[in-house]
């Protein structure tokens, strides 16, 4: 059974206004939205830059996704730093590092292989400063306010990503890819300065982390691997991570086949863009309605039905529907993404106080990695059974995942206190594996 908060927190329904009234969250939220816009702009323009230099569609695709998979290795090898170093320096340094990388790509003509290496190396550090930022959000917001804070981040993240992609297309056409990369560097620099100036200088213990220094590369790597192993050995944390990873990865894999599906069905040019926009629109509507209108306990009870909703409509693609039906199916699937709101508080309650930053970094990097792997796997499946069948298979697998979650996800019950699990304290020596 998943852990839950006390009765007062379970019954209180926060508002978006309350969440945005918290100064520290407002700062982290706004800088993160700007950085996501910069990420989308940088990824798009870097892919265009590589394609213009090589003429290779494969290398262009590699450039687009090169920053995803290394994040998992960064989380495993360096994730403990998110809890061991002062958050202001860590977050500022992360934005400054991405700014420097974007400037290097914009101003210096280096070989394509070296430029890909630069992006991959920078992405190793991404889970560390993202984990520190997420830990501060969890420390700044309590109860349902934390869940709505995550909802706002989801909504703003989707909007910022769309804005960044659109800005990338306009910037490349207007000023060229290198100057567009410089624009992304300016956005990163603004985020770094905002954090450096406006975020108080907190020590790890003041923000819910584990005090201590990095202790050298070997010490940081050893602590990160031990911490990740301890988190993943805990059944509750492992289940909650998988529940947040698997449906999203499978639906992302289905999304990656939409262009090919539109081509196979001979839809009119441009309709693929409409179809691709249906999932994020459904996600935005789902997050707004589920986050704002439902009480915390109701959201947690609806986790399994919403997971099922994210998968079942995709099964309809086995019948190879037209544009109208396909759009409706994708909107419904996107709405089901709101299931994640019902897992946010149980996940936070299950985490050790000394390892929240690493846990959030691992959650994010694992999700990004699987979302990159999902389209590749389903693309291989589509080669044998067609895109409609592959999308339907993804939807059926999501529905099976909902059934798995049903076997362990119990309806929340109010408790007077949340029991502490000393075995999950990452600030102490990890226990032996069971």
Buried (B, 14 or more C-beta within 10 A) or exposed (E): EBBBBEBEBBBBBBEBEBBBEBEBBBBBBBBBBBBBBBBBBBBBBBBBBBBEBEEEEEBBEBBBBBBBBBBBBBBBBBBBBBBBBBBBBBBBBBBBBBBBBBBBBBEEEEEBEEBBEBBBBBBBBBBBBBBBBBBBBBBBBBBBBBBBBBBBBBBBBBBBBBBBBBBBBEBBEEEBBBEBBBBBBEBBBBBBBBBBEBBEEBEBEEBBBBBBEBBEEEBBBBBBBBBBEBBBBBEBBEBBBBBBBBBBBBBBBBBBBBBBBBEBBEBEEEBBEBBBBBBBBBBBBBBBEBBEEBEBBEBBBBBBBBBBBBBBBBBBBBEBBEBEBBBBBBBBBBBBBBBBBBBBBBBBBBBBBBBBBBBBBBBBBBBBBBBBBBBEBBBEBBEEEBBBBBBBBBBBBBBBBBEBBBEEBEEBEEBEEEEEBEEBBBBEEBEEEE
